[in-house]
Structures are given as structure tokens and as C-alpha cells.
């Protein structure tokens, strides 16, 4: 069986994440191809799309959010994701059990002895008037009906797990500062989520596996589970295994992939790219060694914004008064420092609508 070294996996991931070459894709198609963008920090997806798309205009994403073609909702790993409306409708029911379990993992004692189906009915009744509410407001309304659990736990269980919800604009719009107001997904989109398959099959799991490999592969089943947070995916993978190619990584683990997906030459040049906090190009794997050193793995969950140099996390970045400030994690060559500075100037210009091109690359 063919062995794919880490550098080969790196270039494949960059190609599928649109980080080798910026793509000429409509924003909606890019969000769909990427299987959504992690978005608990509302402004971060704009940087993620800028790094992946040619001539990205933030107004295009704003229009999709306002036009209800893209939504912000709890989905993979119980994290807020920016996904297409079609994917939210198709995928949500498959995530229901995971969402409940993850909220229970935080508030298990609060819900000891509570019938969650009964609580879901109560939550739907509270939300039936289609009045946008914060999570805290939902929790207080439910605590009046179900005082056994605290308002915080009730609000989070209802909004993040029991009732499919979306976070309404202006939350998530370019440069908007707005609190979270939640509304039922069915009310916002005018259609409810697709029900689970009645025969116990898992067509959504199988489609998630295909979509994941198109955007992240080659990858292991453990990587797929780490990205999605879902259990029970080996069965979905088994159902499509005849469609897939198999490889091994350098540690002997089985990698799965789509036959026609790009697997570039490992020596393909990788340009400097600035990634936002919590970018799925890093978080989308259980084994992240293809893109980040183990010594720096904690950055990927700490909300650090990172810089890819030669395809790997090699610096962090932030902004200070309109200037992009880069802090290397390793020594840069003169050519690398120049390339980082050039891309940093472009990012500073994007973030400031052309009013600033300031960049500072700090000494290591």
C-alpha cells in the first residue's frame, strides 16, 4: 500500500483547503466546499475566505447571511459554524445526539433525571412565537417551567442541542459588533431540518465522509470523527469504502481518499498564508502533524491566529493599530521574512479597506 509522507499530506490538505492557490469561486461555493468555517469568533471567517479566494469581498458574505443562504449555527463539535443553509438543513439531525451529549458533558448533574425529549417540547413551546432571544433569555423562560435545572444549563441545552437555531445578523457581518440573538432555523429559512433516514441507514454520515475527504483528505476515520464530533461513522465509511482509495501514513495508519481528489507533488511550493483563529485547516484533524508541530499544537485551540510558511504553522499574528504584527515560532530566512511581510501588507490593506499596509515581523 502506498505510503504518504507528512509533506505529501500537507500539500494535499493545502490544495483542498484552497491554500496553495487562491480560488476563483463564489463565496457560497467556497463555504460549501470547505464544509463550513468555524465561526465562534464572528470576524474570523472573513480572513479565512480572504486567504482562500481571489478578490474576496466581505459584502458577498454579508449578502449571503442576510439573504439566508448561509447561516451561523451549532454543528460540528458543538461549535458555531458558518455553513450553507442547505448543509444546515441536511446535516443537523445527524448531529442531534452528539450535541446533546456534549452539553450533558458540561452540565450532567443539572440534567440528572430530566427527560430531554420533554424538555425539547418545552423549549419549542417557548420559542414558538419566533421572537429572537439570547441564550440567557431562553434559559430564564425555561427555568420558570423546569426549575430543577439552572437557567444557564437550560438555555445552552435548548439553543445548542434541542432545537435547531441560527444566530441572526447583524452578528457575523463584516465589522459588526452585535450580541447573539437566536431564532429557530425553521423560521429563519422557512423549512425544517431533514429527518433522519427511517430505515436506520446513514446516508448523511456517508455524504459527510465524502465531503470531508474532498476538503481535508487523505485522512483517517479518527480525523473525520475529530472534525465532526460524531460517533458511529465507521459504518458510514464502510458503506462507501468501495468508492475510496486507501493509503498509509508514515506511522502505518490507514488513510482514506477520493480517487479524483488532488494529491500534489510534495515539492509543490506553498505560499505564505495567514489563517484566522480556529481555522479548520488545523482543527479538522485528530493528527495535526501534517500542518503544525506538536510543540505548537496548543495554539490551534487557544484562539491564536497563525501564519503558514512552506505550508506549516510557523508564526502567530495579531493587529495593533492597523498594523499586522507577526511573531515567528522559528527563525525565518531572508526570503521567508520578505514573503511574510508582503502577505502581511496585503492582509493589513484588506482589514483596513486599503487605509493601512503596515506590517511588522518581530524577531524570533
HUKA-V111174 format. One record per pair of residues at least 6 apart in sequence whose ideal C-beta (glycine too) atoms are under 7 Angstrom apart, sorted by the first residue. I is the first residue (numbers start at 1). J is the second residue. Records with the same first field share a line. If there is no record, write none. Layout:
# HUKA-V111174
I = J + J
This chain:
# HUKA-V111174
1 = 246 + 247 + 248
2 = 247
3 = 247 + 248 + 250
4 = 218 + 247 + 249 + 255
5 = 250 + 266
6 = 250 + 289 + 290
7 = 266
8 = 263 + 266
9 = 218 + 249 + 290
10 = 290 + 291 + 311 + 312
11 = 264 + 266 + 268 + 270 + 311
12 = 217 + 218 + 262 + 263 + 264
13 = 216 + 281 + 290 + 291
14 = 20 + 270 + 311
15 = 262 + 264
16 = 214 + 215 + 216 + 217 + 261 + 262
17 = 52 + 215 + 281
18 = 30 + 52
19 = 51 + 52 + 273 + 281 + 308
20 = 264 + 268 + 270
22 = 52 + 53 + 54
23 = 30 + 52 + 53 + 54
24 = 54
25 = 53
27 = 49 + 53 + 60 + 61 + 64
28 = 64 + 69 + 70 + 84
30 = 49 + 52 + 53
31 = 37 + 70 + 82 + 83 + 84
32 = 84 + 87
33 = 215
34 = 215 + 280
35 = 211 + 212 + 215
36 = 75 + 81 + 82 + 83 + 87
37 = 45 + 48 + 81 + 82 + 280
38 = 79 + 81 + 278 + 280 + 283
39 = 45 + 72 + 80 + 81 + 82 + 172
40 = 79 + 80 + 278
41 = 277 + 278
42 = 171 + 172
44 = 276 + 277 + 278
45 = 82 + 276
46 = 58 + 61 + 174
47 = 274 + 276
48 = 275 + 276 + 279
49 = 56 + 61
50 = 56 + 350
51 = 273 + 274 + 275
58 = 174
62 = 173 + 174
64 = 70
65 = 169 + 172 + 173
66 = 169
68 = 85 + 188 + 189
69 = 84 + 85
70 = 82 + 83 + 84 + 85
71 = 83 + 85 + 88 + 166 + 188
72 = 80 + 82 + 166 + 167 + 171 + 172
73 = 81 + 83 + 88 + 165 + 166 + 185
74 = 80 + 99 + 160
75 = 81 + 83 + 91 + 92 + 95
76 = 227 + 228 + 229
77 = 229
78 = 99 + 102 + 160 + 229
80 = 167
85 = 189
88 = 185
89 = 189 + 191 + 193 + 194
90 = 194 + 204
91 = 204 + 208
92 = 164 + 193
93 = 193 + 194 + 195 + 196
94 = 204 + 205 + 230
95 = 230
98 = 229 + 230 + 231
99 = 160 + 161
100 = 116 + 161
102 = 229
103 = 156 + 157 + 160 + 161
104 = 111
107 = 153 + 157
110 = 149 + 150 + 153
111 = 149 + 153 + 157
114 = 148 + 149
116 = 162
119 = 146 + 157 + 162
120 = 162 + 163
122 = 142 + 145 + 146
123 = 142 + 158 + 162 + 163
124 = 163
126 = 138 + 141 + 142
127 = 163 + 184
130 = 183 + 184 + 187
132 = 168 + 181 + 182 + 183
133 = 181 + 182
134 = 179 + 180 + 181 + 182
135 = 155 + 156 + 159 + 180 + 182
136 = 151 + 155
138 = 155 + 158 + 159
139 = 151 + 152 + 154 + 155
140 = 151
142 = 154 + 155 + 158
143 = 150 + 151 + 154
146 = 154
159 = 165 + 182
163 = 184
164 = 184 + 185 + 186 + 193
165 = 182 + 183 + 184 + 185
166 = 183 + 185 + 188
167 = 180 + 181 + 182
168 = 181 + 183
170 = 176 + 178
171 = 178 + 180 + 181
185 = 193
186 = 192
197 = 203
202 = 232 + 235 + 236
205 = 232 + 233 + 236
206 = 236 + 239 + 240
208 = 228
209 = 224 + 233 + 236 + 237 + 240
210 = 240 + 258
212 = 224 + 227
213 = 219 + 256 + 257 + 258 + 261
214 = 258 + 261
216 = 223 + 227 + 284 + 285
217 = 256 + 257 + 258 + 261
218 = 247 + 255 + 256 + 257
219 = 255 + 256 + 285
220 = 253 + 254 + 255 + 286
221 = 233 + 234 + 237
222 = 286
223 = 285 + 286 + 287
224 = 233
225 = 233
226 = 285 + 286
227 = 284 + 285
237 = 256
244 = 256 + 257 + 258
245 = 257 + 259
246 = 254 + 255 + 256
247 = 255 + 257
248 = 254 + 255
249 = 255
270 = 308 + 310 + 311
272 = 307 + 308 + 309 + 339 + 340 + 343
273 = 308
274 = 307 + 317 + 343 + 347
275 = 281 + 305 + 306 + 308
276 = 305
277 = 303 + 304 + 305
278 = 303
281 = 291
282 = 288 + 291 + 292 + 300 + 313
283 = 300
288 = 297 + 300
291 = 312 + 313
292 = 300 + 312 + 313
296 = 313 + 329
299 = 306 + 313 + 316
304 = 316
305 = 316 + 317 + 318
306 = 313 + 315 + 316
307 = 314 + 315 + 317 + 326 + 340
308 = 314
309 = 315 + 336 + 340
314 = 328 + 329 + 330
315 = 326 + 327 + 328 + 329 + 340
316 = 327
317 = 324 + 325 + 326
318 = 325
319 = 325 + 351
322 = 348 + 352 + 356 + 358
323 = 348 + 356 + 358 + 359 + 360
324 = 344 + 347 + 348 + 358 + 359
325 = 360 + 362
326 = 340 + 344 + 359 + 361 + 362
327 = 362
328 = 362 + 364
330 = 364
331 = 364
332 = 340
337 = 361
340 = 361
341 = 359 + 361
344 = 359
345 = 357 + 359
348 = 356 + 357 + 358 + 359
349 = 356 + 357
